[in-house]
Amino acid sequence: MGLTTLGPRIAFDASAIVMVLAALPILWTPNVAVRSDVSGAFRAAIPGVLLFAADGLFAIGYVVVWQIALFLSLGESFAAFGGAMALAALAGAVSGLFLGRLIDTGHGTRAAWVALAALVITTILRAVSYGNAPLAVIANACGALVVCLYVPAFGTAVYNQAKRSPCTLRFHVAAEGGWDAGGATAALICAGLLAGGIPPGACILLSLVGALAAFVLLRNYFVQAEATVARVPAPTEP
């Protein structure tokens, strides 16, 4: 609403101030020492690098290209675009606890399957909704549900792997590099397709390649994690 009522300068300046204020607590966080040399840190980070690369390959079409397609489908209206994003946030808040509980009860593999199914359906819906405003709003709202399903499964795998690695900082730095590689690759492919006259829906469908890769990696992680838990003997009663 700020863009349409107050103009871009005030809207973006206000957003910048909020972001700076949000970063201020970092100044009071404790300083964590990082060793200058850690053996095996990169090897331990490879699973995270692969997961983040798959996520980057997925995110460009599903998020970046989609937001452009949504804006165009809504007649390039900032108010309509903001309303669609607010509706999606509400849908995400209502459904946000489902997958976390599923993982907490030891069903990570099932959670990965549920996330993949929701992601594939929503991606296809986004691809075919380009140019259709009502369908695009529905597809955008479904995306919030996908976030609630996909992010907890993804985050559980990544952060558990990071905690088990010899150096958590090096793990995350390497993993972020994997995301940049996957995202840059997808962005270049999408740019080439769009420049060649291919519709945005095709670029959105391209994200299914990254989604499938992420699913395979997540499923392998949860299968191994659940097998490890099954081997741990139950505590005996005193």
MORABEL-V13259 format. One record per pair of residues at least 24 apart in sequence whose ideal C-beta (glycine too) atoms are under 6 Angstrom apart, sorted by the first residue. I is the first residue (numbers start at 1). GAP is how many residues later the second one is. Records with the same first field share a line. If there is no record, write none. Layout:
I = GAP + GAP
This chain:
3 = 75
4 = 74 + 75
34 = 135
38 = 128 + 129
40 = 126
41 = 125 + 126 + 129
44 = 121 + 122
45 = 126 + 129
47 = 114
48 = 110 + 113 + 123 + 127
49 = 125 + 126 + 129
50 = 167
51 = 107 + 166
52 = 123 + 126 + 127
53 = 125 + 128 + 129
54 = 156 + 159 + 160
55 = 159
56 = 123 + 126 + 127
57 = 125 + 129 + 153
58 = 149 + 152 + 153
60 = 123 + 126 + 127 + 130
61 = 142 + 143 + 145 + 146
62 = 145
65 = 125 + 135 + 138 + 139
66 = 60 + 138
69 = 61 + 131
70 = 66 + 70
73 = 57 + 58 + 60 + 63
74 = 59
84 = 53 + 56
87 = 54
88 = 52 + 53 + 55 + 56
91 = 50 + 53
92 = 52 + 55 + 56
95 = 50 + 53
96 = 52
99 = 50 + 53
100 = 52
103 = 49 + 53
108 = 114
109 = 113 + 114
111 = 42
112 = 41 + 106 + 107 + 110
114 = 35
115 = 34 + 35 + 38
116 = 99
118 = 28 + 31
119 = 27 + 31 + 92
122 = 24
123 = 84 + 85
126 = 78
127 = 74 + 77 + 78
130 = 70 + 71
153 = 65
157 = 61 + 64
